[in-house]
Amino acid sequence: MPVPSSDFKKALGRLSDKEKEALVLRAVRRDAELYDTFSFELLPDVTLESVHETSADRIHELFNVAVTGRLLNRSLVKALRLSLQEAARARRITKNKQLEIDLSMYTLRLIFENYTGQFDSVYQGFFVGTARLAARLTQLILKSLHEDLWLEYKPELDEFLTQLHGRSKSRELKFELPRELVLPE
């Protein structure tokens, strides 16, 4: 994205309120994420909780649609990828890293409650994607959150990592899957 020049800023400053409104409306019609960002920043009824709820509903729907697909493993890989994009989108809209972590944990909960049977499939994509998400979450939690919040995620994430390590496919991973969320002293 280009950085607005000083000439651009001056020209924007010379616009009337009506022209600025028209420009903003045209921009948000073209970009759904920009619309959601402006809605979050401007509307009082669009809160962090409502963005979380909307994103969680979308993630849930992605996995429900995946179940109806012909190739379940491939559909679940796609649903996992799109759910991670949805969590990142929610973070960009709200500028809240904890929201991305919460939505990623929600995705892992969905997977471990409903789809662990697909880990035994001959296709490794879904297992590897889930393991990558768990490994990424261990780094994201330590890097993005205050240390007081680390303990909130540790038991559940450790359980997910233990279950992943319990599968024979965990030995075939091409990356290091942590055994637990290691908290620095």
C-alpha positions as CSV (number, residue, x, y, z in Angstrom):
1,M,0.0,0.0,0.0
2,P,1.4,3.4,-0.9
3,V,2.2,6.0,1.8
4,P,0.0,9.1,1.3
5,S,2.1,12.0,0.0
6,S,1.9,15.4,1.6
7,D,0.2,16.7,-1.6
8,F,-2.4,14.0,-1.3
9,K,-3.0,14.9,2.4
10,K,-3.4,18.6,1.5
11,A,-5.8,17.8,-1.3
12,L,-7.8,15.7,1.1
13,G,-7.9,18.5,3.6
14,R,-9.4,20.8,0.9
15,L,-12.3,18.5,0.2
16,S,-15.7,19.5,1.7
17,D,-17.4,17.1,4.2
18,K,-19.8,16.0,1.5
19,E,-17.0,15.1,-0.9
20,K,-15.1,13.3,1.9
21,E,-18.2,11.3,2.8
22,A,-18.7,10.3,-0.9
23,L,-15.0,9.2,-1.1
24,V,-15.3,7.1,2.0
25,L,-18.5,5.5,0.9
26,R,-17.0,4.6,-2.5
27,A,-14.0,3.1,-0.8
28,V,-16.0,0.9,1.6
29,R,-18.2,-0.4,-1.2
30,R,-15.1,-1.8,-2.9
31,D,-13.4,-3.3,0.2
32,A,-15.4,-5.4,2.7
33,E,-12.5,-5.4,5.2
34,L,-12.3,-1.6,5.1
35,Y,-16.1,-1.5,5.7
36,D,-15.8,-3.8,8.7
37,T,-12.9,-1.8,10.1
38,F,-14.8,1.5,9.8
39,S,-17.9,-0.2,11.3
40,F,-15.8,-1.3,14.2
41,E,-14.2,2.1,14.7
42,L,-17.4,4.2,14.1
43,L,-20.4,2.3,15.2
44,P,-21.1,1.7,18.9
45,D,-22.9,-1.6,18.4
46,V,-20.0,-3.2,16.6
47,T,-17.8,-4.3,19.6
48,L,-14.9,-6.6,20.1
49,E,-17.4,-9.2,21.3
50,S,-19.6,-8.9,18.2
51,V,-16.6,-9.2,15.9
52,H,-15.5,-12.3,17.8
53,E,-19.0,-13.8,17.6
54,T,-19.4,-13.1,13.9
55,S,-15.9,-14.5,13.1
56,A,-16.6,-17.6,15.3
57,D,-19.9,-18.2,13.4
58,R,-18.1,-17.9,10.1
59,I,-15.4,-20.4,11.2
60,H,-18.1,-22.8,12.4
61,E,-19.9,-22.5,9.1
62,L,-16.7,-23.2,7.2
63,F,-16.3,-26.5,9.0
64,N,-20.0,-27.4,8.5
65,V,-19.7,-26.8,4.8
66,A,-16.6,-28.9,4.7
67,V,-18.4,-31.9,6.0
68,T,-20.8,-31.9,3.1
69,G,-17.9,-32.0,0.6
70,R,-17.0,-35.1,-1.4
71,L,-13.4,-35.3,-0.4
72,L,-13.6,-34.7,3.4
73,N,-9.9,-34.4,4.1
74,R,-9.3,-31.8,1.3
75,S,-12.4,-29.9,2.4
76,L,-11.2,-29.8,6.0
77,V,-7.8,-28.5,4.9
78,K,-9.6,-25.7,3.0
79,A,-11.8,-25.0,6.0
80,L,-8.8,-24.8,8.3
81,R,-7.0,-22.4,5.9
82,L,-10.0,-20.2,5.5
83,S,-10.6,-20.2,9.3
84,L,-7.0,-19.0,9.9
85,Q,-7.6,-16.2,7.3
86,E,-10.8,-15.3,9.1
87,A,-8.9,-15.0,12.5
88,A,-6.3,-12.9,10.9
89,R,-8.9,-10.7,9.3
90,A,-10.6,-10.2,12.7
91,R,-7.2,-9.1,14.1
92,R,-6.7,-6.6,11.3
93,I,-10.1,-5.2,11.8
94,T,-9.9,-4.8,15.6
95,K,-6.1,-4.5,16.0
96,N,-6.4,-7.0,18.8
97,K,-3.9,-9.9,18.7
98,Q,-5.7,-11.8,21.5
99,L,-8.8,-12.0,19.3
100,E,-6.8,-13.9,16.7
101,I,-5.5,-16.2,19.4
102,D,-9.0,-16.8,20.7
103,L,-10.4,-17.6,17.3
104,S,-7.4,-19.9,16.5
105,M,-8.1,-21.7,19.8
106,Y,-11.8,-21.9,18.9
107,T,-10.7,-23.5,15.6
108,L,-8.6,-26.1,17.4
109,R,-11.5,-26.8,19.8
110,L,-13.8,-27.5,16.8
111,I,-11.2,-29.8,15.2
112,F,-10.5,-31.8,18.4
113,E,-14.2,-32.1,19.3
114,N,-15.4,-33.2,15.8
115,Y,-12.7,-34.1,13.3
116,T,-9.9,-36.1,14.9
117,G,-10.9,-39.2,13.0
118,Q,-9.5,-37.5,9.9
119,F,-6.1,-37.5,11.4
120,D,-5.8,-41.2,10.6
121,S,-6.5,-40.6,6.9
122,V,-3.8,-41.6,4.4
123,Y,-3.8,-37.9,3.4
124,Q,-1.7,-35.9,5.8
125,G,-2.8,-32.4,4.9
126,F,-5.4,-31.9,7.7
127,F,-3.1,-33.3,10.4
128,V,-0.2,-31.3,9.3
129,G,-2.3,-28.1,9.1
130,T,-3.6,-28.7,12.6
131,A,-0.2,-29.3,14.0
132,R,1.1,-26.1,12.3
133,L,-1.7,-24.2,13.9
134,A,-0.9,-25.5,17.3
135,A,2.9,-24.9,16.9
136,R,2.2,-21.3,15.6
137,L,-0.1,-20.7,18.6
138,T,2.6,-21.5,21.1
139,Q,4.8,-18.8,19.5
140,L,2.0,-16.3,19.0
141,I,0.8,-16.6,22.6
142,L,4.3,-15.9,24.0
143,K,5.1,-13.2,21.5
144,S,1.8,-11.3,21.5
145,L,0.2,-11.5,24.9
146,H,1.1,-10.2,28.4
147,E,2.6,-12.9,30.6
148,D,-0.5,-12.9,32.9
149,L,-2.6,-14.3,30.0
150,W,-0.2,-17.1,29.2
151,L,-1.6,-19.4,31.9
152,E,-5.1,-18.9,30.6
153,Y,-4.2,-20.8,27.4
154,K,-1.6,-23.2,28.6
155,P,-3.7,-26.2,29.9
156,E,-5.9,-26.4,26.8
157,L,-3.1,-25.9,24.3
158,D,-0.9,-28.4,26.2
159,E,-3.8,-30.9,25.8
160,F,-4.0,-30.3,22.1
161,L,-0.3,-30.7,21.7
162,T,-0.3,-34.0,23.7
163,Q,-3.1,-35.4,21.5
164,L,-1.2,-34.4,18.4
165,H,2.0,-36.1,19.7
166,G,0.0,-39.2,20.5
167,R,-0.6,-39.8,16.7
168,S,2.0,-41.7,14.7
169,K,2.0,-39.0,12.1
170,S,3.6,-36.6,14.5
171,R,7.0,-38.3,13.9
172,E,6.7,-37.6,10.2
173,L,6.3,-33.8,10.6
174,K,8.9,-31.7,8.8
175,F,8.9,-29.1,11.6
176,E,9.3,-29.1,15.3
177,L,6.0,-29.6,17.2
178,P,6.4,-28.5,20.8
179,R,5.2,-30.9,23.5
180,E,3.8,-28.1,25.6
181,L,3.6,-24.3,25.9
182,V,6.9,-23.6,27.6
183,L,6.7,-20.5,29.7
184,P,9.9,-18.5,30.3
185,E,11.0,-18.2,33.9
